[in-house]
Amino acid sequence: MLDGDGKEIAKRTLYHPHVNEQPFTRYVRDIVIPADVSKVTITAKCNKGHDSKPYVLMGKENKQ
């Protein structure tokens, strides 16, 4: 998870493949998003080099 400036604010590392665990979900606890951060971007990465499409979340005050 990255803030609006691209700074990493949370990360969950997976240490083995989850091919046979579909649908696959995991979570990260105790993420603290600073009050001045109005946008976060969530992506998934694979050790094979494939990244997911970014999922952007905007704070309430920035929704259009």
Backbone as JSON Lines, residues from 0, in Angstrom:
{"i":0,"aa":"M","n":[0.86,-1.16,0.0],"ca":[0.0,0.0,0.0],"c":[0.91,1.22,0.0]}
{"i":1,"aa":"L","n":[0.62,2.12,-0.93],"ca":[1.4,3.34,-1.07],"c":[0.54,4.56,-0.79]}
{"i":2,"aa":"D","n":[1.17,5.61,-0.23],"ca":[0.43,6.85,-0.06],"c":[0.42,7.61,-1.39]}
{"i":3,"aa":"G","n":[-0.17,8.78,-1.41],"ca":[-0.3,9.56,-2.64],"c":[1.01,9.97,-3.27]}
{"i":4,"aa":"D","n":[2.09,9.98,-2.47],"ca":[3.42,10.34,-2.97],"c":[4.25,9.12,-3.36]}
{"i":5,"aa":"G","n":[3.65,7.92,-3.26],"ca":[4.37,6.71,-3.61],"c":[5.18,6.09,-2.48]}
{"i":6,"aa":"K","n":[5.04,6.63,-1.26],"ca":[5.75,6.09,-0.1],"c":[5.01,4.86,0.43]}
{"i":7,"aa":"E","n":[5.74,3.77,0.67],"ca":[5.12,2.54,1.18],"c":[4.66,2.74,2.62]}
{"i":8,"aa":"I","n":[3.38,2.44,2.88],"ca":[2.87,2.54,4.25],"c":[2.42,1.19,4.8]}
{"i":9,"aa":"A","n":[2.36,0.17,3.97],"ca":[2.04,-1.19,4.43],"c":[2.5,-2.19,3.37]}
{"i":10,"aa":"K","n":[2.87,-3.39,3.85],"ca":[3.31,-4.44,2.92],"c":[3.01,-5.79,3.54]}
{"i":11,"aa":"R","n":[2.6,-6.73,2.72],"ca":[2.35,-8.11,3.15],"c":[3.12,-9.0,2.19]}
{"i":12,"aa":"T","n":[4.15,-9.68,2.69],"ca":[4.97,-10.56,1.86],"c":[4.47,-11.98,1.97]}
{"i":13,"aa":"L","n":[4.29,-12.62,0.85],"ca":[3.89,-14.02,0.8],"c":[5.12,-14.84,0.44]}
{"i":14,"aa":"Y","n":[5.33,-15.92,1.15],"ca":[6.58,-16.67,0.99],"c":[6.45,-17.98,0.22]}
{"i":15,"aa":"H","n":[5.26,-18.3,-0.27],"ca":[5.08,-19.5,-1.09],"c":[3.88,-19.3,-1.99]}
{"i":16,"aa":"P","n":[3.78,-20.06,-3.09],"ca":[2.67,-19.91,-4.02],"c":[1.33,-20.32,-3.38]}
{"i":17,"aa":"H","n":[0.27,-19.72,-3.86],"ca":[-1.08,-20.02,-3.36],"c":[-1.99,-20.44,-4.51]}
{"i":18,"aa":"V","n":[-1.43,-21.14,-5.47],"ca":[-2.15,-21.53,-6.68],"c":[-3.39,-22.36,-6.36]}
{"i":19,"aa":"N","n":[-3.3,-23.24,-5.39],"ca":[-4.42,-24.12,-5.05],"c":[-5.33,-23.55,-3.96]}
{"i":20,"aa":"E","n":[-5.19,-22.28,-3.66],"ca":[-6.0,-21.62,-2.63],"c":[-6.81,-20.5,-3.28]}
{"i":21,"aa":"Q","n":[-7.72,-20.85,-4.15],"ca":[-8.5,-19.83,-4.86],"c":[-9.97,-19.9,-4.46]}
{"i":22,"aa":"P","n":[-10.63,-18.78,-4.23],"ca":[-10.04,-17.45,-4.29],"c":[-9.06,-17.24,-3.14]}
{"i":23,"aa":"F","n":[-8.04,-16.46,-3.4],"ca":[-6.96,-16.25,-2.45],"c":[-7.1,-14.88,-1.81]}
{"i":24,"aa":"T","n":[-7.1,-14.83,-0.51],"ca":[-7.17,-13.55,0.21],"c":[-6.19,-13.58,1.37]}
{"i":25,"aa":"R","n":[-5.66,-12.43,1.7],"ca":[-4.83,-12.23,2.88],"c":[-5.1,-10.81,3.38]}
{"i":26,"aa":"Y","n":[-4.67,-10.53,4.57],"ca":[-4.88,-9.19,5.11],"c":[-3.65,-8.74,5.88]}
{"i":27,"aa":"V","n":[-3.6,-7.44,6.16],"ca":[-2.55,-6.83,6.97],"c":[-3.24,-6.12,8.12]}
{"i":28,"aa":"R","n":[-2.77,-6.36,9.33],"ca":[-3.36,-5.72,10.51],"c":[-2.64,-4.43,10.86]}
{"i":29,"aa":"D","n":[-3.35,-3.6,11.59],"ca":[-2.77,-2.4,12.22],"c":[-2.13,-1.43,11.23]}
{"i":30,"aa":"I","n":[-2.76,-1.25,10.09],"ca":[-2.28,-0.24,9.14],"c":[-2.69,1.13,9.67]}
{"i":31,"aa":"V","n":[-1.74,2.03,9.75],"ca":[-2.02,3.39,10.18],"c":[-1.82,4.31,8.98]}
{"i":32,"aa":"I","n":[-2.89,4.92,8.54],"ca":[-2.82,5.88,7.44],"c":[-2.81,7.26,8.06]}
{"i":33,"aa":"P","n":[-1.71,8.01,7.89],"ca":[-1.62,9.34,8.49],"c":[-2.79,10.24,8.07]}
{"i":34,"aa":"A","n":[-3.16,11.13,8.95],"ca":[-4.32,12.01,8.72],"c":[-4.17,12.87,7.46]}
{"i":35,"aa":"D","n":[-2.93,13.21,7.09],"ca":[-2.73,14.07,5.92],"c":[-2.71,13.29,4.6]}
{"i":36,"aa":"V","n":[-2.85,11.96,4.64],"ca":[-2.88,11.15,3.43],"c":[-4.32,11.04,2.94]}
{"i":37,"aa":"S","n":[-4.57,11.52,1.72],"ca":[-5.94,11.53,1.2],"c":[-6.17,10.46,0.13]}
{"i":38,"aa":"K","n":[-5.09,9.77,-0.28],"ca":[-5.21,8.75,-1.31],"c":[-4.2,7.65,-1.03]}
{"i":39,"aa":"V","n":[-4.64,6.39,-1.17],"ca":[-3.71,5.26,-1.08],"c":[-3.91,4.38,-2.31]}
{"i":40,"aa":"T","n":[-2.84,3.71,-2.71],"ca":[-2.87,2.81,-3.86],"c":[-2.47,1.43,-3.39]}
{"i":41,"aa":"I","n":[-3.26,0.43,-3.77],"ca":[-3.0,-0.96,-3.39],"c":[-2.7,-1.75,-4.65]}
{"i":42,"aa":"T","n":[-1.59,-2.49,-4.63],"ca":[-1.24,-3.35,-5.76],"c":[-0.76,-4.7,-5.22]}
{"i":43,"aa":"A","n":[-0.75,-5.67,-6.07],"ca":[-0.21,-6.99,-5.74],"c":[0.96,-7.26,-6.67]}
{"i":44,"aa":"K","n":[1.99,-7.89,-6.13],"ca":[3.16,-8.25,-6.94],"c":[3.38,-9.74,-6.83]}
{"i":45,"aa":"C","n":[3.91,-10.3,-7.88],"ca":[4.23,-11.72,-7.94],"c":[5.74,-11.87,-8.07]}
{"i":46,"aa":"N","n":[6.3,-12.88,-7.45],"ca":[7.74,-13.08,-7.56],"c":[8.16,-13.44,-8.99]}
{"i":47,"aa":"K","n":[7.2,-13.67,-9.85],"ca":[7.48,-13.93,-11.27],"c":[7.49,-12.63,-12.08]}
{"i":48,"aa":"G","n":[7.27,-11.49,-11.41],"ca":[7.35,-10.21,-12.08],"c":[6.04,-9.62,-12.55]}
{"i":49,"aa":"H","n":[4.92,-10.24,-12.23],"ca":[3.62,-9.73,-12.68],"c":[2.99,-8.88,-11.57]}
{"i":50,"aa":"D","n":[2.61,-7.66,-11.9],"ca":[1.94,-6.78,-10.96],"c":[0.46,-6.68,-11.31]}
{"i":51,"aa":"S","n":[-0.35,-6.44,-10.3],"ca":[-1.77,-6.27,-10.55],"c":[-2.06,-4.84,-10.98]}
{"i":52,"aa":"K","n":[-3.24,-4.63,-11.45],"ca":[-3.7,-3.29,-11.76],"c":[-3.85,-2.54,-10.43]}
{"i":53,"aa":"P","n":[-3.37,-1.3,-10.34],"ca":[-3.49,-0.55,-9.08],"c":[-4.96,-0.29,-8.71]}
{"i":54,"aa":"Y","n":[-5.25,-0.39,-7.43],"ca":[-6.57,-0.08,-6.89],"c":[-6.4,1.16,-6.03]}
{"i":55,"aa":"V","n":[-7.02,2.28,-6.41],"ca":[-6.84,3.55,-5.72],"c":[-8.04,3.84,-4.83]}
{"i":56,"aa":"L","n":[-7.75,4.17,-3.58],"ca":[-8.79,4.56,-2.63],"c":[-8.6,6.02,-2.26]}
{"i":57,"aa":"M","n":[-9.67,6.79,-2.37],"ca":[-9.63,8.21,-2.04],"c":[-10.33,8.45,-0.72]}
{"i":58,"aa":"G","n":[-9.83,9.42,0.04],"ca":[-10.5,9.82,1.28],"c":[-11.82,10.48,0.98]}
{"i":59,"aa":"K","n":[-12.69,10.56,1.97],"ca":[-14.03,11.13,1.78],"c":[-14.0,12.53,1.17]}
{"i":60,"aa":"E","n":[-13.08,13.35,1.65],"ca":[-13.05,14.73,1.18],"c":[-12.61,14.86,-0.28]}
{"i":61,"aa":"N","n":[-12.03,13.78,-0.87],"ca":[-11.56,13.85,-2.25],"c":[-12.45,13.1,-3.24]}
{"i":62,"aa":"K","n":[-13.52,12.51,-2.78],"ca":[-14.41,11.8,-3.71],"c":[-15.12,12.77,-4.6]}
{"i":63,"aa":"Q","n":[-15.3,12.36,-5.86],"ca":[-15.99,13.25,-6.8],"c":[-17.25,12.61,-7.3]}
